[in-house]
Amino acid sequence: MDPFTKKILKVLGIYIVFAVIVLILFQTVFMLSFIPTGSMEGTIQTNSVIFSTRYDVDEDKLERYDILTFVSPNDPDVTYIKRLIGLPGETVEVKEGKVYAGGVELDNSFIKESQRQIGDGIYEIPEGCYFFMGDNRNNSNDIRFWERLYVPANNIQAKAKCVLFPFSKAGSLCYD
């Protein structure tokens, strides 16, 4: 084999190994998501690309207000990105545009606009399940309107960390 062919095969081999490593990392450690709807507007704009991590979605690492991607409990072919509002065993009440957990009003500083009274109700979250809502509450297909209301822990895929695109909106999504 001539030196040029050896060099080409070596470079090709390096690219293939690199591609396999990247593929494995994005199947097990990281996740990129394209956001096609406005249900999280106010925080995540329509057509954004989000970088998420898969390694920190164990039940003991999830906190209220985290933004998470998860498989719909109603349709396994649909993946959502929403804000975690209610934790296992809690009672969440949505009433007159406000959200309460255990009788305490929750922070709503991140929502796009005041919530209309659509979806008012009392939601008792089973153990091992979570309650999610979009930040654009008036335009969000979330738990308040689903047949199966709660997301089982094993449906949660990744925790959103930052917006990558559009560049004008790039930045952290971590709740302080």
C-alpha positions, 0 to 999 in steps of 0.5 A: 500500500502506498504512503498516500493511501495509508495516510487517507485510511488513517485519517478516515479511521480517526474520523470514524472513531471520533464520530462513534465517540460523539454518537455514544456521548449524545446517546448516553450523556448529552442531548440536543433538542430542537424546540418547534413550538412556543409552549416555553416562550418567555424562556425558550423561543420557538425554533431554538436549539437546546443543549441538555445533559442525561446524567443528572435526571435521577429522582434525587437530582430533580428539583422544582423549576428544572426544565426537562425533556421527557417522553409523553405519558400519552404518546411514546413518539412525542417528546416534550420540554417543560418546567418541573412544577410538582414533585412526587406525593405533592398536591398542586393546585392551579387556581385563578392563574396561580400555581400552589404546591402544598398550599404555598404559591410558587414562583411564576417570574419566568412565565410569559404572561399572566395565566388565564384560568384555563386548566384550573384544578387540583392535581395529586401527584403519585409517587414516582411521577412529576407534574410539568407546565410550559412557561407560556401557560396560555399556549402550552399543551401540558399536563393540565390537558392530557389524558394521563396527567403525570410523567413517570420518572423513567420517562424523563430524558434530560435536563436542559442546561443552555440555549445554543441557538439562536445565538442572540438568545444563547445562555444558561437555562439553570433556575436560580 
